[in-house]
Amino acid sequence: MERTRFGVAGKGKRGISTVGWALRGAAAGAAGSTALNAVTYLDMAVRGRGSSSTPEQTVQELAEKAHVQIPGDEETRENRKQGLGPLIGLVAGVGVGTLGGLARASGFLSAKPVGIALTTVGVMIASNGPMTALGVTDPRKWSASSWLSDVVPHLAYGVVVKNTIDAFDRP
């Protein structure tokens, strides 16, 4: 094992296969997504704010870009978008967790603050990147309150994913 200022790299898969680490990362990503959603819903309840429409708008934009019609009458289409929007977030959360597991499989074991930061930034890019690229939102125009509402749940995700992957690594 080689120590770097960002953590430890090298051997240390603990006899767990790459697929095993990917599955552990996916589980960590699912746990992190649950934490992100819980913090988001708590924020909504405490501040009395409504839910964001950006996930549904992202589904609509993706469908238009792919030239795919969302089936059903107007109400059914809206319901489908309301279901598909959060699923995109779950895919991002599980996907980033899987990448964390694959990084661990390659021998990378980061220091806790570094791992939390990398995971938090990774999931923010995975979730906000498509919305930004599609023109649904522009983080450069967000208020401080909007940034706080976005960063805090993603930070909760990062903390849970890092600690879950680390827990899988204990002897």
C-alpha beads as a LAMMPS data file, in Angstrom:
LAMMPS data file: protein, C-alpha beads

171 atoms
170 bonds

1 atom types
1 bond types

-500.0 500.0 xlo xhi
-500.0 500.0 ylo yhi
-500.0 500.0 zlo zhi

Masses

1 110.0

Atoms # bond

1 1 1 0.000 0.000 0.000
2 1 1 1.228 3.462 -0.871
3 1 1 0.193 6.443 1.237
4 1 1 -0.626 9.662 -0.591
5 1 1 -1.996 12.932 0.727
6 1 1 -5.408 11.872 -0.605
7 1 1 -5.483 8.463 1.048
8 1 1 -4.056 5.046 0.394
9 1 1 -3.604 3.358 -2.966
10 1 1 -2.565 -0.153 -3.765
11 1 1 -3.439 -3.623 -2.584
12 1 1 -6.310 -4.087 -0.219
13 1 1 -9.319 -5.593 -1.952
14 1 1 -9.643 -7.929 1.067
15 1 1 -10.340 -10.905 -1.173
16 1 1 -13.456 -9.242 -2.598
17 1 1 -13.858 -9.424 -6.373
18 1 1 -14.320 -6.378 -8.571
19 1 1 -17.975 -7.332 -9.087
20 1 1 -18.314 -7.723 -5.313
21 1 1 -16.995 -4.206 -4.792
22 1 1 -19.261 -2.840 -7.549
23 1 1 -22.283 -4.411 -5.823
24 1 1 -21.181 -3.043 -2.452
25 1 1 -20.788 0.373 -4.047
26 1 1 -24.272 0.127 -5.560
27 1 1 -25.681 -0.720 -2.120
28 1 1 -23.789 2.236 -0.634
29 1 1 -25.191 4.440 -3.414
30 1 1 -28.723 3.270 -2.614
31 1 1 -28.160 4.046 1.076
32 1 1 -26.735 7.450 0.146
33 1 1 -29.735 8.160 -2.101
34 1 1 -32.038 7.361 0.814
35 1 1 -30.114 9.813 3.002
36 1 1 -30.230 12.485 0.275
37 1 1 -34.003 12.048 -0.097
38 1 1 -34.558 12.090 3.676
39 1 1 -32.595 15.339 4.086
40 1 1 -34.427 16.878 1.112
41 1 1 -37.861 15.918 2.457
42 1 1 -36.928 17.140 5.941
43 1 1 -35.875 20.484 4.438
44 1 1 -39.196 20.684 2.569
45 1 1 -41.133 19.922 5.759
46 1 1 -39.188 22.364 7.955
47 1 1 -39.179 25.268 5.500
48 1 1 -42.554 24.493 3.943
49 1 1 -41.100 24.598 0.450
50 1 1 -42.461 22.712 -2.517
51 1 1 -40.698 20.000 -4.443
52 1 1 -38.518 20.823 -7.421
53 1 1 -39.946 20.382 -10.895
54 1 1 -36.494 20.004 -12.483
55 1 1 -36.515 16.174 -12.468
56 1 1 -39.773 16.126 -14.457
57 1 1 -38.502 18.858 -16.777
58 1 1 -35.359 16.769 -17.340
59 1 1 -37.479 13.759 -18.321
60 1 1 -39.415 15.952 -20.774
61 1 1 -36.219 17.375 -22.285
62 1 1 -34.623 13.923 -22.572
63 1 1 -37.742 12.591 -24.304
64 1 1 -37.733 15.504 -26.749
65 1 1 -34.004 15.128 -27.499
66 1 1 -34.481 11.387 -28.086
67 1 1 -37.590 12.014 -30.210
68 1 1 -39.575 9.724 -27.903
69 1 1 -43.186 10.421 -27.022
70 1 1 -44.164 9.850 -23.404
71 1 1 -47.345 7.790 -23.850
72 1 1 -50.770 8.506 -22.435
73 1 1 -53.147 11.423 -22.103
74 1 1 -51.943 14.665 -20.510
75 1 1 -52.539 13.516 -16.912
76 1 1 -50.919 10.116 -17.529
77 1 1 -47.857 11.752 -19.143
78 1 1 -47.460 14.082 -16.154
79 1 1 -47.734 11.128 -13.773
80 1 1 -45.105 9.228 -15.736
81 1 1 -42.744 12.219 -15.647
82 1 1 -43.298 12.505 -11.869
83 1 1 -42.314 8.849 -11.546
84 1 1 -39.395 8.915 -13.969
85 1 1 -37.824 12.113 -12.571
86 1 1 -36.901 10.641 -9.173
87 1 1 -35.802 7.395 -10.846
88 1 1 -33.158 9.373 -12.751
89 1 1 -31.858 10.592 -9.389
90 1 1 -31.762 7.058 -8.015
91 1 1 -29.846 5.870 -11.075
92 1 1 -27.337 8.683 -10.538
93 1 1 -26.993 7.831 -6.843
94 1 1 -26.554 4.098 -7.354
95 1 1 -24.232 4.760 -10.305
96 1 1 -21.915 7.035 -8.335
97 1 1 -21.876 4.510 -5.496
98 1 1 -20.963 1.786 -7.988
99 1 1 -18.074 3.930 -9.238
100 1 1 -16.923 4.319 -5.624
101 1 1 -16.987 0.551 -5.227
102 1 1 -14.994 0.125 -8.430
103 1 1 -12.442 2.664 -7.193
104 1 1 -12.116 0.595 -4.023
105 1 1 -11.735 -2.565 -6.120
106 1 1 -8.818 -0.920 -7.896
107 1 1 -7.127 -0.446 -4.525
108 1 1 -7.970 3.206 -3.843
109 1 1 -8.911 3.903 -0.239
110 1 1 -9.265 7.619 0.339
111 1 1 -8.980 9.519 3.572
112 1 1 -12.493 10.113 4.943
113 1 1 -12.756 13.870 4.131
114 1 1 -11.362 13.298 0.632
115 1 1 -13.746 10.407 -0.048
116 1 1 -16.740 12.379 1.204
117 1 1 -15.770 15.386 -0.928
118 1 1 -15.156 13.299 -4.064
119 1 1 -18.411 11.398 -3.628
120 1 1 -20.403 14.576 -2.945
121 1 1 -19.000 16.342 -6.006
122 1 1 -19.475 13.213 -8.113
123 1 1 -23.153 12.851 -7.271
124 1 1 -23.758 16.581 -7.754
125 1 1 -22.267 16.334 -11.238
126 1 1 -24.230 13.150 -11.993
127 1 1 -27.523 14.680 -10.889
128 1 1 -27.151 18.342 -11.864
129 1 1 -24.992 17.831 -14.957
130 1 1 -27.726 16.466 -17.234
131 1 1 -30.185 19.144 -16.067
132 1 1 -27.612 21.843 -16.760
133 1 1 -26.632 20.388 -20.140
134 1 1 -30.293 20.221 -21.172
135 1 1 -30.893 23.836 -20.116
136 1 1 -33.351 22.874 -17.368
137 1 1 -31.314 24.742 -14.753
138 1 1 -28.252 26.975 -14.565
139 1 1 -26.300 26.677 -11.290
140 1 1 -24.496 29.945 -12.099
141 1 1 -27.798 31.729 -11.457
142 1 1 -28.718 29.927 -8.222
143 1 1 -29.133 31.921 -5.024
144 1 1 -27.177 31.033 -1.881
145 1 1 -30.335 29.421 -0.500
146 1 1 -30.698 27.277 -3.629
147 1 1 -27.067 26.182 -3.394
148 1 1 -27.528 25.298 0.269
149 1 1 -30.683 23.300 -0.553
150 1 1 -28.654 21.370 -3.128
151 1 1 -25.318 20.922 -1.354
152 1 1 -26.572 19.756 2.053
153 1 1 -28.523 16.685 0.797
154 1 1 -25.676 15.768 -1.567
155 1 1 -23.222 16.076 1.330
156 1 1 -25.422 13.684 3.347
157 1 1 -25.186 11.311 0.369
158 1 1 -21.380 11.617 0.354
159 1 1 -21.100 10.926 4.085
160 1 1 -23.326 7.840 3.910
161 1 1 -21.675 6.393 0.792
162 1 1 -18.123 6.872 2.086
163 1 1 -18.924 5.395 5.494
164 1 1 -20.837 2.467 3.980
165 1 1 -18.033 1.552 1.576
166 1 1 -15.518 1.874 4.421
167 1 1 -17.685 -0.426 6.571
168 1 1 -17.580 -3.072 3.834
169 1 1 -13.784 -2.838 3.945
170 1 1 -13.342 -3.717 7.613
171 1 1 -11.608 -7.033 8.307

Bonds

1 1 1 2
2 1 2 3
3 1 3 4
4 1 4 5
5 1 5 6
6 1 6 7
7 1 7 8
8 1 8 9
9 1 9 10
10 1 10 11
11 1 11 12
12 1 12 13
13 1 13 14
14 1 14 15
15 1 15 16
16 1 16 17
17 1 17 18
18 1 18 19
19 1 19 20
20 1 20 21
21 1 21 22
22 1 22 23
23 1 23 24
24 1 24 25
25 1 25 26
26 1 26 27
27 1 27 28
28 1 28 29
29 1 29 30
30 1 30 31
31 1 31 32
32 1 32 33
33 1 33 34
34 1 34 35
35 1 35 36
36 1 36 37
37 1 37 38
38 1 38 39
39 1 39 40
40 1 40 41
41 1 41 42
42 1 42 43
43 1 43 44
44 1 44 45
45 1 45 46
46 1 46 47
47 1 47 48
48 1 48 49
49 1 49 50
50 1 50 51
51 1 51 52
52 1 52 53
53 1 53 54
54 1 54 55
55 1 55 56
56 1 56 57
57 1 57 58
58 1 58 59
59 1 59 60
60 1 60 61
61 1 61 62
62 1 62 63
63 1 63 64
64 1 64 65
65 1 65 66
66 1 66 67
67 1 67 68
68 1 68 69
69 1 69 70
70 1 70 71
71 1 71 72
72 1 72 73
73 1 73 74
74 1 74 75
75 1 75 76
76 1 76 77
77 1 77 78
78 1 78 79
79 1 79 80
80 1 80 81
81 1 81 82
82 1 82 83
83 1 83 84
84 1 84 85
85 1 85 86
86 1 86 87
87 1 87 88
88 1 88 89
89 1 89 90
90 1 90 91
91 1 91 92
92 1 92 93
93 1 93 94
94 1 94 95
95 1 95 96
96 1 96 97
97 1 97 98
98 1 98 99
99 1 99 100
100 1 100 101
101 1 101 102
102 1 102 103
103 1 103 104
104 1 104 105
105 1 105 106
106 1 106 107
107 1 107 108
108 1 108 109
109 1 109 110
110 1 110 111
111 1 111 112
112 1 112 113
113 1 113 114
114 1 114 115
115 1 115 116
116 1 116 117
117 1 117 118
118 1 118 119
119 1 119 120
120 1 120 121
121 1 121 122
122 1 122 123
123 1 123 124
124 1 124 125
125 1 125 126
126 1 126 127
127 1 127 128
128 1 128 129
129 1 129 130
130 1 130 131
131 1 131 132
132 1 132 133
133 1 133 134
134 1 134 135
135 1 135 136
136 1 136 137
137 1 137 138
138 1 138 139
139 1 139 140
140 1 140 141
141 1 141 142
142 1 142 143
143 1 143 144
144 1 144 145
145 1 145 146
146 1 146 147
147 1 147 148
148 1 148 149
149 1 149 150
150 1 150 151
151 1 151 152
152 1 152 153
153 1 153 154
154 1 154 155
155 1 155 156
156 1 156 157
157 1 157 158
158 1 158 159
159 1 159 160
160 1 160 161
161 1 161 162
162 1 162 163
163 1 163 164
164 1 164 165
165 1 165 166
166 1 166 167
167 1 167 168
168 1 168 169
169 1 169 170
170 1 170 171
